[in-house]
Amino acid sequence: MYKQIFSILRMVPVVFFAGMISLNAQPVKPFYMNENHPLEERVKNALSLMTMEEKVAMCHAQSKFSSKGVARLGIPEVWMSDGPHGVREEILWDSWGEAKWTNDSCTAFPALTCLAATWNPEMSAIYGKAVGEEARYRKKTVLLGPGVNIYRTPMNGRNFEYMGEDPYLASRMVVPYIQELQKNGVAACVKHYALNNQELWRGHINVEVSDRALREIYLPAFKAAVTEAKVWSVMGAYNQFRGEHCCHNDLLLNKILKDEWRFDGTVITDWGGAHNTMQSAMNGLDMEMGTGTDGMTRSVSNAYDNYYLALPFLDELRKGTVPESVLNDKASRILRMIFRTEMNSKRPLGSFASPEHAQVARKVAEEGIVLLKNSGNILPLDASKLKNIAVIGENATRSLTVGGGSSNLKAKNEISPLTGLRTRYGSKITYAMGYASGPPAYGREIPSKLNAETLRNEAIVIARTADVVIFVGGLNKNHFQDCEGGDRQSYNLPFDQDQLLDEILKVNKNVVVVLATGNAVAMPWIERVPAVVQAWYLGSEAGNAIASVLSGDVNPSGKLPFTFPVKLSDNGAHSFGPLCYPGDSIKEVYMDDILVGYRWHDTKNIAPLFAFGHGLSYTNFALSNPQTDKKTYTKAETVKLTFTVQNTGKVSGAEIAQVYVTQKNAPVLRPAKELKGFKKVFLKAGEQQTITIPVKVEDIAYWDEKTGNWKVDAGEFVMNLATSAGDVKFKVPVEVK
Ligand code: GLC
């Protein structure tokens, strides 16, 4: 008896622990969730478990900035946010309104024109990492940026969001931003693919452009984003190209992006960029956003089942007019993006509005500011020699992190130029607004209620007695003034700034003009102003960066990513009549073709106000002894151009050596020279370095429209070693066999 009881009791712990183990045993993970399996196998497995309805539901929005995952299978939703310069505040579920959260005030990083102006891929890397950490912390799957549309005209309202006029510079600068951003497990979304080079009529204008200009000018930065940075999503542009909307354009999306460049990610519309179910299905679109919700095309609220890729798409699939393989490709691309982001358990946790990110914003700003003119070395401003510094201009105090459209930010901090200058120069600073532009407003301009005469007189009073005047003007990301949804209406500075400057110059010759713009502007006063600084839209640390540069704490090292023409008619896009820009409201023909920016100025011999790649320093540099490793190259080889850079001045600084290539006696029209290499060199006073810039012979190809492929002719070429497109120091001949 006792033995029986004991033998049973003896089993209790065994049963107990066995039970515990089975209760605690990790549930067997579904195959698609097991990160030990290859990504493609997981995608296939998840796809095989999904219904047609679940696959279709992934291909379109469920709210303003999100799309469905597969709740039944534990596959997360996709959450997106603007924008390229920082993580936009939370937007409401079904309208463009702000959600008024109190935990989403971010770091505002400099606009991408400033990043491009650093000509330093390391700045792109730290920028992409920081903005990616903020997007990750805000739990976003996709950050809707960077934008790399080419700067074709100074009138484009969104140039401030992009990386300038040259495809090679934009390509080099966009890759590290995307690579570092995506290391946070957040997808970048390179935009707006393609030919969205203006805001006027952006929703429909049908762009016609040659294959050469498309391939040599407008696509390279997108190609670099896809083939080098491996970007996980691409945003289709609003406009049309050769009669098809870019969000469902067979040539751009199927043939070039997905077939030729082997893009394996997700094509997302711009918001409201889809216009047709069959084209959306068959022409390469994967995810439709922004159609028909409040504030866009239709006022039906929560109209997500009405989307082209929603019920209408499901209908076509059920009828068999669209094969399920088309749907499977879309769903696979979206799953791939989700597995790389939301379902990547190894991704970091991110961080938000941190001191470290403020430092990144400041560093990029300080390296991107461009010193355009400094006659008489009026800069840097030595505090010990100055008693009275007058700061004049609305942009010295106006917030410039707001406005501009979808890249608008709710910044945790924003140091204005005036605050930065007061921190640096203390009570020496006096201030007068000088001019006023009116409150920020989207889609329209609201004039200021302030009296212009009074403002002007107050400015003249402090200008008269100042040792130096710092005029802080420019545009301001209001409608028509560097803002999405509208182009500029004048090449001149707005709000009578030119007149105000004339008045100031009558009472004080020592004027430093600081411009906050994302575009070139006319400078009728340039001969009378000793110093001009291009200060972009610098974000949270604007005032500190501007004060650092004006005081000489930082030696400016930025160079222009686009040309400043003297007058608008000197620009290529404005040299062929309205059909060339802005188009006839239906069609636009890029008759400037491959001659964009400095390519136009060089070929037509039009001297710019300031050249592409121009930027001064508080020190001087000398380039010397350029030589190539060989004289003759095959098409598969790389030209190595070696030379010495010396800092011949008294302070540390950085020079950006640039290599432009000329083809002599080309059988087709080619620009006089094209940027194919650059290097930023930091040198102490007196220091010199020997630098080598490689240029792959294949990179000096042009698009041969006869064969529909890239072509390098044998013959004579010249390696132009320069410090700007307007300042070639040496010409080194080479031959291609
Ligand atoms: C806007 C912009 C695009 C932005 C999107 C979402 O219309 O064109 O850049 O990411 O819609 O705000």
Residues whose N, C-alpha, C, O or C-beta is under 5 A from the ligand:
A	BS01	GLC	D82 L144 D270 W271 S406
